Amino acid sequence: MIKDLRPAALAFVVLTFLTGIIYPLIVTAFAQLFPNKATGSVIEVNGRAVGSELIGQPFSDPKYFWSRPSATSPQPYNGASSSGSNLGPTNKALHEAVAKRLKQFEHKPVPADLVTASASGLDPHISPDTALAQCDRIAKARGERGHFLMANGRAAVLEPHDSLAASSYLAIAEVTGRADRTRILAAAAIGEAEVLDLAASEITSRTETLVHAGRMALRTRRTSRLGAITLSYRLRTILNSPPVPAAALR
């Protein structure tokens, strides 16, 4: 009996030493060649950890790109509780959640990954379509207060403290000054719906088909403009297939 236990005990001790001590030490030492990745790809600002490149963060401020929804609990993007919603495509709760998220966006269609959570609930990435769908909102939110682009391509300004300076669109009646520094003297704030109605005959739309040979992707880009002003920009993926091996094309 002892004779049989001795090699088993020896194997247990040796394997414990190799796999429990030696191997972890080697892997840890090798990982130090990539210190940022080995410690969680932490993002630091002024020496303070503010997040990780591997874990998304929720944003609601219109000045920033919004991430994918997250189904982790008790708060979104909880790195200690990675999970999806586990709701099937016919689930009523999923339909209601997506419908609620869609109300945040003026322009349709909205890319699917902007209204549906990833399986991990931590995905920090968004697709190119999702990024482009948010460009108009971000540009408007980050635009300098009181600075406007007129349909003729000239820039025009209002004093930042003017009540109209925060408007998205203006119907300008009178301006003064040089072409590179035009001041608005008389104007009225109008909404996007009024712009589309009042300037309908002057709005042009252009649809382009874009082919990405490397990704075997086919997309359409539709742009609506009022002179120099881009009113809407929509990119829609029609076909998105995995690359075909070169051997299969012969």
C-alpha positions as a Python dict, from the first residue, in 0.01 Angstrom:
ca = {
    (1, 'M'): (0, 0, 0),
    (2, 'I'): (274, 246, 106),
    (3, 'K'): (471, 140, -200),
    (4, 'D'): (180, 248, -421),
    (5, 'L'): (116, 576, -237),
    (6, 'R'): (477, 693, -248),
    (7, 'P'): (494, 763, -628),
    (8, 'A'): (147, 918, -620),
    (9, 'A'): (244, 1152, -336),
    (10, 'L'): (571, 1239, -509),
    (11, 'A'): (387, 1316, -835),
    (12, 'F'): (140, 1533, -640),
    (13, 'V'): (419, 1735, -476),
    (14, 'V'): (619, 1775, -798),
    (15, 'L'): (317, 1877, -1008),
    (16, 'T'): (196, 2117, -738),
    (17, 'F'): (541, 2277, -731),
    (18, 'L'): (563, 2301, -1112),
    (19, 'T'): (206, 2411, -1192),
    (20, 'G'): (127, 2600, -872),
    (21, 'I'): (454, 2788, -821),
    (22, 'I'): (702, 2765, -1110),
    (23, 'Y'): (452, 2807, -1398),
    (24, 'P'): (269, 3108, -1244),
    (25, 'L'): (602, 3276, -1170),
    (26, 'I'): (719, 3228, -1530),
    (27, 'V'): (391, 3358, -1674),
    (28, 'T'): (390, 3656, -1435),
    (29, 'A'): (751, 3740, -1521),
    (30, 'F'): (679, 3715, -1896),
    (31, 'A'): (371, 3937, -1857),
    (32, 'Q'): (588, 4217, -1724),
    (33, 'L'): (711, 4266, -2080),
    (34, 'F'): (361, 4407, -2142),
    (35, 'P'): (289, 4590, -1814),
    (36, 'N'): (-20, 4778, -1932),
    (37, 'K'): (-196, 4467, -2067),
    (38, 'A'): (-85, 4254, -1772),
    (39, 'T'): (-252, 4490, -1524),
    (40, 'G'): (-587, 4518, -1704),
    (41, 'S'): (-517, 4778, -1976),
    (42, 'V'): (-596, 5052, -1725),
    (43, 'I'): (-654, 5405, -1856),
    (44, 'E'): (-504, 5678, -1639),
    (45, 'V'): (-565, 6053, -1641),
    (46, 'N'): (-327, 6267, -1435),
    (47, 'G'): (-202, 5955, -1258),
    (48, 'R'): (-554, 5843, -1159),
    (49, 'A'): (-715, 5525, -1293),
    (50, 'V'): (-1040, 5615, -1471),
    (51, 'G'): (-1123, 5292, -1657),
    (52, 'S'): (-999, 5009, -1873),
    (53, 'E'): (-960, 4970, -2249),
    (54, 'L'): (-1137, 4634, -2216),
    (55, 'I'): (-1449, 4753, -2033),
    (56, 'G'): (-1696, 5003, -2175),
    (57, 'Q'): (-1852, 5290, -1984),
    (58, 'P'): (-2204, 5434, -2005),
    (59, 'F'): (-2231, 5788, -2147),
    (60, 'S'): (-2544, 6001, -2170),
    (61, 'D'): (-2389, 6342, -2238),
    (62, 'P'): (-2463, 6436, -2604),
    (63, 'K'): (-2101, 6554, -2643),
    (64, 'Y'): (-1969, 6198, -2630),
    (65, 'F'): (-2012, 5876, -2826),
    (66, 'W'): (-2272, 5660, -2654),
    (67, 'S'): (-2171, 5301, -2587),
    (68, 'R'): (-2377, 4988, -2639),
    (69, 'P'): (-2641, 4922, -2373),
    (70, 'S'): (-2521, 4697, -2091),
    (71, 'A'): (-2728, 4436, -1905),
    (72, 'T'): (-2491, 4388, -1610),
    (73, 'S'): (-2615, 4454, -1258),
    (74, 'P'): (-2642, 4638, -1029),
    (75, 'Q'): (-2502, 4903, -1266),
    (76, 'P'): (-2410, 4905, -1638),
    (77, 'Y'): (-2061, 4783, -1734),
    (78, 'N'): (-1999, 4618, -1398),
    (79, 'G'): (-1667, 4440, -1450),
    (80, 'A'): (-1736, 4209, -1155),
    (81, 'S'): (-2064, 4084, -1300),
    (82, 'S'): (-2029, 4018, -1672),
    (83, 'S'): (-2362, 3906, -1820),
    (84, 'G'): (-2611, 3954, -2101),
    (85, 'S'): (-2985, 4007, -2072),
    (86, 'N'): (-3057, 3646, -2180),
    (87, 'L'): (-3372, 3773, -2354),
    (88, 'G'): (-3470, 3598, -2676),
    (89, 'P'): (-3568, 3782, -2998),
    (90, 'T'): (-3940, 3725, -2929),
    (91, 'N'): (-3925, 3841, -2567),
    (92, 'K'): (-4167, 4127, -2493),
    (93, 'A'): (-3931, 4289, -2240),
    (94, 'L'): (-3656, 4306, -2505),
    (95, 'H'): (-3893, 4467, -2756),
    (96, 'E'): (-3998, 4727, -2500),
    (97, 'A'): (-3637, 4803, -2402),
    (98, 'V'): (-3531, 4848, -2766),
    (99, 'A'): (-3835, 5067, -2841),
    (100, 'K'): (-3748, 5289, -2543),
    (101, 'R'): (-3388, 5323, -2658),
    (102, 'L'): (-3495, 5409, -3014),
    (103, 'K'): (-3682, 5716, -2886),
    (104, 'Q'): (-3345, 5880, -2807),
    (105, 'F'): (-3259, 5907, -3176),
    (106, 'E'): (-3409, 6148, -3427),
    (107, 'H'): (-3279, 5981, -3743),
    (108, 'K'): (-3368, 5629, -3847),
    (109, 'P'): (-3260, 5359, -3909),
    (110, 'V'): (-3052, 5315, -3594),
    (111, 'P'): (-2768, 5055, -3596),
    (112, 'A'): (-2862, 4744, -3396),
    (113, 'D'): (-2561, 4760, -3163),
    (114, 'L'): (-2675, 5104, -3040),
    (115, 'V'): (-2997, 4962, -2894),
    (116, 'T'): (-2899, 4604, -2802),
    (117, 'A'): (-2658, 4485, -2533),
    (118, 'S'): (-2359, 4260, -2599),
    (119, 'A'): (-2340, 3909, -2453),
    (120, 'S'): (-2079, 4014, -2197),
    (121, 'G'): (-2234, 4349, -2110),
    (122, 'L'): (-1880, 4494, -2107),
    (123, 'D'): (-1801, 4542, -2479),
    (124, 'P'): (-1620, 4879, -2515),
    (125, 'H'): (-1640, 4886, -2895),
    (126, 'I'): (-1898, 5035, -3130),
    (127, 'S'): (-1928, 4973, -3503),
    (128, 'P'): (-1845, 5236, -3769),
    (129, 'D'): (-2218, 5265, -3846),
    (130, 'T'): (-2290, 5340, -3481),
    (131, 'A'): (-2018, 5604, -3467),
    (132, 'L'): (-2144, 5776, -3783),
    (133, 'A'): (-2502, 5770, -3655),
    (134, 'Q'): (-2392, 5989, -3362),
    (135, 'C'): (-2170, 6239, -3545),
    (136, 'D'): (-2443, 6498, -3605),
    (137, 'R'): (-2548, 6502, -3238),
    (138, 'I'): (-2188, 6532, -3116),
    (139, 'A'): (-2103, 6808, -3365),
    (140, 'K'): (-2404, 7012, -3254),
    (141, 'A'): (-2328, 6959, -2885),
    (142, 'R'): (-1960, 7048, -2921),
    (143, 'G'): (-2006, 7341, -3156),
    (144, 'E'): (-1882, 7670, -3018),
    (145, 'R'): (-2172, 7870, -2877),
    (146, 'G'): (-2286, 8145, -3112),
    (147, 'H'): (-2101, 8014, -3420),
    (148, 'F'): (-2307, 7917, -3725),
    (149, 'L'): (-2250, 7800, -4081),
    (150, 'M'): (-2470, 7964, -4344),
    (151, 'A'): (-2598, 7785, -4653),
    (152, 'N'): (-2364, 7994, -4872),
    (153, 'G'): (-2063, 7851, -4689),
    (154, 'R'): (-1979, 8160, -4487),
    (155, 'A'): (-1940, 8152, -4109),
    (156, 'A'): (-2155, 8382, -3899),
    (157, 'V'): (-2145, 8462, -3528),
    (158, 'L'): (-2362, 8584, -3243),
    (159, 'E'): (-2240, 8702, -2906),
    (160, 'P'): (-2217, 8396, -2675),
    (161, 'H'): (-2455, 8558, -2424),
    (162, 'D'): (-2724, 8612, -2690),
    (163, 'S'): (-3038, 8406, -2625),
    (164, 'L'): (-3021, 8268, -2982),
    (165, 'A'): (-2659, 8153, -2953),
    (166, 'A'): (-2756, 7803, -2836),
    (167, 'S'): (-3004, 7745, -3121),
    (168, 'S'): (-2947, 7455, -3360),
    (169, 'Y'): (-3079, 7648, -3661),
    (170, 'L'): (-3142, 8015, -3738),
    (171, 'A'): (-3337, 8193, -4008),
    (172, 'I'): (-3100, 8487, -4066),
    (173, 'A'): (-3250, 8812, -4193),
    (174, 'E'): (-2954, 9052, -4170),
    (175, 'V'): (-2575, 9026, -4134),
    (176, 'T'): (-2279, 9261, -4143),
    (177, 'G'): (-1900, 9238, -4161),
    (178, 'R'): (-1637, 9064, -4372),
    (179, 'A'): (-1675, 8722, -4529),
    (180, 'D'): (-1443, 8568, -4268),
    (181, 'R'): (-1612, 8745, -3975),
    (182, 'T'): (-1982, 8791, -4043),
    (183, 'R'): (-2197, 8913, -3754),
    (184, 'I'): (-2565, 8828, -3731),
    (185, 'L'): (-2783, 9133, -3671),
    (186, 'A'): (-3131, 8987, -3708),
    (187, 'A'): (-3242, 8624, -3691),
    (188, 'A'): (-3501, 8386, -3550),
    (189, 'A'): (-3457, 8037, -3407),
    (190, 'I'): (-3622, 7757, -3605),
    (191, 'G'): (-3638, 7380, -3568),
    (192, 'E'): (-3515, 7113, -3805),
    (193, 'A'): (-3871, 7037, -3919),
    (194, 'E'): (-3916, 7403, -4019),
    (195, 'V'): (-3586, 7398, -4210),
    (196, 'L'): (-3700, 7093, -4406),
    (197, 'D'): (-4034, 7258, -4480),
    (198, 'L'): (-3921, 7613, -4566),
    (199, 'A'): (-3617, 7512, -4771),
    (200, 'A'): (-3755, 7192, -4925),
    (201, 'S'): (-3690, 7309, -5282),
    (202, 'E'): (-3325, 7390, -5205),
    (203, 'I'): (-3236, 7070, -5019),
    (204, 'T'): (-3038, 6819, -5222),
    (205, 'S'): (-2992, 6451, -5148),
    (206, 'R'): (-2714, 6229, -5275),
    (207, 'T'): (-2683, 5854, -5240),
    (208, 'E'): (-2350, 5680, -5293),
    (209, 'T'): (-2265, 5311, -5294),
    (210, 'L'): (-1944, 5222, -5113),
    (211, 'V'): (-1761, 4893, -5163),
    (212, 'H'): (-1504, 4766, -4912),
    (213, 'A'): (-1321, 4495, -5106),
    (214, 'G'): (-1116, 4370, -4811),
    (215, 'R'): (-1423, 4304, -4595),
    (216, 'M'): (-1654, 4215, -4886),
    (217, 'A'): (-1892, 4484, -4755),
    (218, 'L'): (-2143, 4689, -4951),
    (219, 'R'): (-2286, 5009, -4802),
    (220, 'T'): (-2495, 5306, -4908),
    (221, 'R'): (-2431, 5659, -4788),
    (222, 'R'): (-2715, 5910, -4815),
    (223, 'T'): (-2641, 6278, -4750),
    (224, 'S'): (-2895, 6561, -4740),
    (225, 'R'): (-2760, 6915, -4770),
    (226, 'L'): (-2888, 7269, -4774),
    (227, 'G'): (-2609, 7443, -4958),
    (228, 'A'): (-2298, 7401, -4739),
    (229, 'I'): (-2499, 7271, -4444),
    (230, 'T'): (-2520, 6893, -4395),
    (231, 'L'): (-2866, 6820, -4258),
    (232, 'S'): (-2835, 6443, -4232),
    (233, 'Y'): (-2581, 6172, -4300),
    (234, 'R'): (-2682, 5808, -4301),
    (235, 'L'): (-2465, 5505, -4365),
    (236, 'R'): (-2640, 5173, -4415),
    (237, 'T'): (-2477, 4832, -4454),
    (238, 'I'): (-2642, 4626, -4728),
    (239, 'L'): (-2400, 4334, -4734),
    (240, 'N'): (-2131, 4246, -4483),
    (241, 'S'): (-1964, 3912, -4552),
    (242, 'P'): (-1641, 3761, -4411),
    (243, 'P'): (-1337, 3779, -4640),
    (244, 'V'): (-1321, 3502, -4898),
    (245, 'P'): (-989, 3312, -4905),
    (246, 'A'): (-787, 3386, -5217),
    (247, 'A'): (-780, 3017, -5303),
    (248, 'A'): (-1159, 3016, -5326),
    (249, 'L'): (-1153, 3287, -5589),
    (250, 'R'): (-936, 3094, -5831),
}
